[in-house]
Structure formats: structure tokens, C-alpha cells
Amino acid sequence: MGETWSKRTRAVHEGARRSRYGELSEALFLTQGFDYPDAEAAEQRFLKAGEDEFIYARYGNPTVAMFEDRLAMIEGAESGFATASGMAAVHGALMATLQAGDRVVAASALFGSCLYILEEILPRFGVEVAFVDGTDLDQWHSAVTPGTRAVFFETVSNPTLEVIDTAAVAAIAHQAGAVVIVDNVFATPVFSRAIAQGADIVVYSATKHVDGQGRCLGGAILGRKDQVRGPIETFLKHTGGAMSPFNAWIMLKGLETLDLRVRAQAATALAIAEALEGHPALSRVIYPGLQRHPQHALFPEGGTVLSIDLAAGKQAAFGMLDALQIWKISNNLGDAKSIATHPATTTHQRLPDARKARLGITPGLVRLSVGLEEPADLIADLSAALDVI
């Protein structure tokens, strides 16, 4: 592919594998297994498969490989492995990297399922996990002791949208010999600088912006080829976390419009944040794209998600949600449809109230994932719902 082409151009063309029919849209290879010309060829492929040779769909598939190659290119990574879901990517990246006796340092502001892996699953296998305030570099310095095996954080936290200084944390981690694993969903591949800033492994829930239309689940682990096609591939192909070819084909189609969608959604998110600032029903509007956001300089693009905090608490938040006409009440994000979520009672429900309070997940907090609707319509719908309160 053209090395001078932009991400947007390469997102349409990179990694294509054409069959003898020369199809324009990438082919969907729905097959579990592959035919070998002879027994010796089968033996050789099991010994070492070539760059474009496949054995079994759990190990790899031409459609899945096209998605892996294309997303890795957009991210600036050497290689990628596609997974069945975003959480399969998080779990696979951590489990393939860690073993009993290892220490992990993680940011405390994480998605509920990520917290479950770190707090419940890893300790069962003898992995020590320590949590820090992800925005406090002094805490990272203190916690990342020599011998720490890995650090893990969301580059932009869910749902309070704290932005972590990836370059600074990576420098701290690498000085201690630790691997830097980041969940980059809110930054998206469009705005991501994670690899350039020092992340060793980047994970995505492709269910979100990559699909972008709420159709299917998927995830990806991206990084250096020796990591991805070494311990990560080995772990995932033997534990069954691979993406299906059909989902990979959907994701390929999503990548073609990813840049256009995400930039439009981020522009609308900024317009909404600016329109809602100072509203009497709100105690705060949280959006990295706003100049007053404490980490604005780290993520000026802002992303597609903002959060608002209703001063009157849970009942006011529920009243606003129930009054919305365009926004859908759901727990997904990155969709073409605008989605409103009440984290305290859904995605982060299992957290104790004291911990929610420490993380800023108040009873009045509502997360808004901005879709592709007309910005003025979304602002009018929110304003009308807030007026009901």
C-alpha cells in the first residue's frame, strides 16, 4: 500500500486479500477449516504457517486477517489479533502477559468488567494488583516498583473522562521493566497516539466505534509482532477467544467509514458540551474537548462521549432520561445512534457507593455517547428533557 497515504485512505484499502474473482468488496470466508494439497503440506503448515496460510478458524481466517492488518495499520502497530469481544481482548492481553507472582499496577477508574478481571480473576491465579489514581503521576511513581510486570489503564476513563498522560506513565513503567497495556476505546483509532506515546499493547472493543452501528461484538489486541503473534496469539487460539469471520467482515466495512463518523461525532459532542455548560440543572459538564477540562491538552480532540451530572441526583437523572425522544437509553457507546447511560445503576452498578463517590460516579451522572444525528436536534432533545426537571 502507499506509504504516503493518510490513515483515512488506507482504512479503505489496507490489507485486502483478493480471490481469483477480483471482488471489490472484501470476501467473506465462512469456513472453519482449510484444504491442503497433500499430507506433507499439512505437516509443514502445522510446523510453521506462512504469512497468508491458514489452519483453522480459531487460529486465523482470511477475512479476519484483513481486519487485523487494517486496524493495526490505522493504530500504527506492527500486528493485531482480533477477538470475540472487547473484554476478550482485555482478558487475553492480561492473561497472556502475566503469571503467578507478577505485579500489575492499574488506574482505579475503569469499566466494571475490567475491574472484575483485575480484582477477582487475576488474584485467583496469584497475580498482585495495585490501584492508583491514573491522573496522579506521583502515585504511578510510587506504585510501579522494580519487578512490576505490567501497568493497565484506560487512556480516557469510563465514564468520568479523565485523560491519562500515556507518555509519562509509559516512561515510568518502562523504567521499571513493565509492559504498558492500554484500553483505548474512548480515544478511538482515529485520534489514538497510544503506540507513539509508548503503549506496548493496545486493546479495543471493536463493538463500539469500529462497528459503529450496533450490529455485532468484536475486539482487538494490537502491538509489536513478537508480542501479538507470540504469547497473545498462543493464548487466544488455544482458549477460543477469536473473532468470527462474519463479524470481521462487518468490522472491515466499519473501518471504511470510521474516520468520517468519529470526527463528525466528536464535533457534535463539543457542540453539545458547549451548549449545556452552565445549565442550572447541571453541576458539571465533563468533556475533554472543553478548554477547562483539566487534561484538555492531552486529548484536545475530545472524543465522541461526554458526561453530565444532574445536581438533583438519581431521580432527576432518571426523569431526564425518560423524557428524551431521540437519545436511546442503553449501555453501549460509539454507535450511529445517540445513547444515554446512567453508570451508577448499570455499567458500574457493582461498585460500592464509597468507591463510586471516589471515582466521581455520582447518582446524577449521565454518560452521553454522541451519534450521527443532526447536532441541533440532539441539543434540543437534551434541553427539553432537562426543562422537564
N, C-alpha and C positions, 0 to 999 in steps of 0.2 A: 504494500500500500504506500501511498505518497507520504513521505516523512514530513513534508511541509504542510500537509493538510491539517485543518483545525480539528478539534475534538468533534465538533458538530458534523463535519463531513465524514470523518472516519467512523462515527457512530452509525452511519447509514451503510457503510461498505466493508468495514474491517472484518476479517476472519471468515469471509464467505467460503463455503465449500460447494462448488457446483457439481451436479451429477452430469452424466453424458447428455442430458436433455437441455442443459443450459438454462434452467429455470431462473427467472428474475427474482422472485421471492424465494427466500431460503427454503430448502426442502425439509419436510418433517419426517424423520426416520423413526417410525413406531416399530421398534423391534427390541427384543430382549437380548438376542444373541446374534452371532455373525458366522458366516460360512468361510471355511478355509479351503484353499485349493487342494491341499494334501495334508497328511498327518505330520510331515516334517514342518510345514508352515505353521501348523497349530502349536507344535512344540516350541518353535522359535518365538512365536508371538507371546507365549506364556513366559518364556525366559526374559524377553525384552521386547515390548511392543514398540513399533516405530511411531514417529510423530503423528501420523494420520492413520494408525491401525487401531482396531477396537476388538475387545474380547467379549464383554458382557455389559449390559446397560448400566449395571450398578458401578462398573469401573469407568465407563465413558461411552459416549454416543456422538455421532457426527453433529446432530442438531445442538446437543448440549455443549459440545466443544466450540461451536461457532459463538454461542452466547458467552462462554468463558473467555474466549480470546477477545471478543469485542469489549466486554466490560473491563477486562484487565487493561486494555489499551486506553480506554477512557480514563481509568483511575491512574494510569502511569505505573502499573505494576507489571512484573515480569510474567506472572502466571495467575490463574484463577481456578477454583474448583466450585462448581455450582451445587447447591444443597437444596433439600426439600423445603426448607423454610428459613427465615432469618434466625430463629432460635436454634435450628440445626447447625447453622454457621457459627453462632456464638459458642454453643456446646462443643462442636467439633474442633474449633480453633483452640479452645482452652484445654480440652482433654488430650488433644494430640501434642500439646506443648508441655503439659505438666505430668508429674508423677509424685508418688508418696514422698513426703518430706520437703517438697517445694513450698515456696512462699510467694503469694500473689498480693500485690497492693492494688486496690481498686478505688475509684471515686465512689462516694456514697450515693450520689444522685444517679440512679439507674432505673431502667424499666423493670417492672415487677418480676418478669420471668428471668431476667439477667440476675437479679438479686437472689432468686431461688437457686440458680446454679451455683452462685458464689457462696451463699450462706448454708445451703442444705446439701447439695450434691458433692462439691469438691471436698469439704471437710470429712465426708464419709470415707474418702479414699486417701486420707492423710495429708491433704493439702492445707496449709495455713493461709488464711485470708485476712488481710487487714484493710480497713476502710479509712479514707481521708476525704476532706473537703477538696474536691477536684480543682477549685479555683485558687487554693492556697498553696503556693509553691513551697513554703516552709514546711508544711505538713508532708508533701511529697519527699522533700529532702530528708526529713526525719524518719519516714516510714520505709523508704526504699533503701534498705540496708544491704551491705555486701552479701551476695548469695541469693538475693531476691531473683526468682526465676522469671517473673512476668509482671507487667502492670496492665490494667484494663480500665478503660473509661469510654463513655460516650463523648464524642467531640463536642456535641451540643446536647445538653441533658434533656431528658423527657420527664416531666412536662414543663419544668421551670426555665428551660432555655438558657442555662448557664453555659458559657463557652470556655472550654479548657484550652490553655496555651499548649497546644500539642508539641511544638518545637521545644519549649522549655522542659516539659515533662519527659519527652523523649531523651533529651540530653542527660537529665538526672538518671533515668532508667539505664541508659547505655553505659553511663559511667560505672554503674553497679553490675553491669553484665546482664541486665534484664531485657526480655523481649517485650516490645510495645505492641499491644493488641488494642485496636480501637473499633468501636461501633460507630459507623459514620452515616447513619440513616438520615439524620436531620440536615447534615451538610450537603447530602446528595452527591453523586459522582460529578455533577455539573460544577458545583462550587468547591469540590474537595481539593485540598492541598496536603492531605494526610501523609502520603508517601514522601513527598518533597520535604515535609516538616519532620520526618524521622520515624513515622509509624512503620513497624516491620510487617504487621498483619492488619488488614482492613476487612471488616465484615459488614455485610449489608443484608437487610431484609429487602429482597427484590419485590416482595409483596407490595411494598409502598410505592415509591416514585417510579421505579423501573417498569413495573407493570402499569401503574398509574390509572388503572380503570377498574380496580376491584375484582379482577377475574380469577386469579389463582395465587397460590403460595409459591414462594421461592426465596432462596438466599444465595450468598456467595462469599467465599473467602479468597482474598487477594493478597499477593505478596511476592517475595522472591521465589524463583522457580525451585530452588533446593528445599525450601520450606513447604511450598504448596504441593509439589509433586514428590515430596519425600514423606515426612511423618503425617501431614494433614491428609493427603490422598490415601495413604495406607490405612489410617484410622477410619476414614469415611467410607471407603469402598468395602471394608470388612464389617462395618456396623450399620450400613444400609441407609445413610443419610443423603443419598444422591438425588438430584433433581430429575423429574420425569422429562422425556423428550418433548411431550406436548407443552408442558409449562415452559420449557426452554424456548420453544418456538414463539409462544406468547411474549416472553420476555425480550426476545430478539426484535419483535415488532415494536415493543415498547421503547427500546433503545433508540429507534429511528426518530422518535418524536420527543425524547426525554429533554433535550436542551430547550426546545421551544416551550414545552409545558412548564418546566421548572422555573424558567425565567419569567414567564407570564404569571405564574402563581406567586412568585416572590414579589413581583411588582404590585400585585393586588394585596398581598399581605402587608406591605409597607403602607399602602393607601388606607387599609382598614385600621392599622395601628395608629396612624396619624389622626384619622377621623375620630377614634374612640378616646384618645388621650384627653384627660380632663373631664370625662363624663361623670356626672355626680353619683351614678350608681356604682362606679368602679373605684377600688382603692389602688389599683395599679394595672398598667398595660405592659406586658413583657414581650419584647421583640428585639432581637439583636440588631436589626436594621435601623433602629432608632438611635440617634446620636447619644441620647442619655443612657443607653444600656451600658452597664459597667464594662462589658467586654466587646463593645461595638467595634473597636479597632481590630479584633481578632477575626470577626466574621461580619464585615460591613454589608455583604450581600443579603444577610438576614434570614434567608430560607423561606420555606412555604408555610411555616407554623408560627402562630403567636398564642399567647395565653393572656386571659383577662381574669381579674379577681373581683368578684362582686362583694362589696363591702358588707352587705347584709347576710352573707353566708349561704349555707346549703339551700335553704328554701328559695332564696332569691335566684340562685343559680338554676335550680330546677324550674322555677317559674319562667326564667328567660329561655331555657332550653325547650320547654313545652310550647312556648309562644312562637318559636322560629318556624318559618314557612319553607325557606329554601334549604337552609342548613339541615343536614341529617344527623340524628343522634346515633353515633356508632363509636367504635373504639379503634378503627383503622385510621390511617393518615396517608397523605401523598396521592390521594385519589382525584380524579377529574371532578368529582362531586365534593362540595364543601361539607366538612364533617365537624361536629362539636362533641366534645368528650368531657365528662366530669371525672377526672382521675381519682379523686378521693374515694369514690364509690365503685369504680370499675378497674382500670388498669393498675392502680396502686392500692386497691382495697385491703389487701392482706397486711399492709404495713401497720404497725401500732400507731395510734394517734400521735404519740410523742415524737415518733420518727417522722411522720408526715409533717408535723409542725416544724421540725428542724430542717427539713428539705424544702419548706415553703409550699407544700401541697395543702393548702387551706381548704375548708369546706366550701368556700366561694370560688375556687379556682376552676376555670373552664378552658380547655385546650381547643384551639380553633385551627383545623387543617384546611387551608385555602385551596379551593378547586379552580375550575376554569370558567366559572360563570362570570357575567358582567360585574365588574367591581362595584358599580353604583347600586346594583340590585342587592349584593351581599351586604353592603353598608346599610342600606335602607332596611333590610330584614333584621339585622342586629339592632339597629337603632329603635325600630318599632318594638322588638322583643324587650329591650331594656326599658322602654317607656311604660310597658305593662307593669313593671316592678315599681 
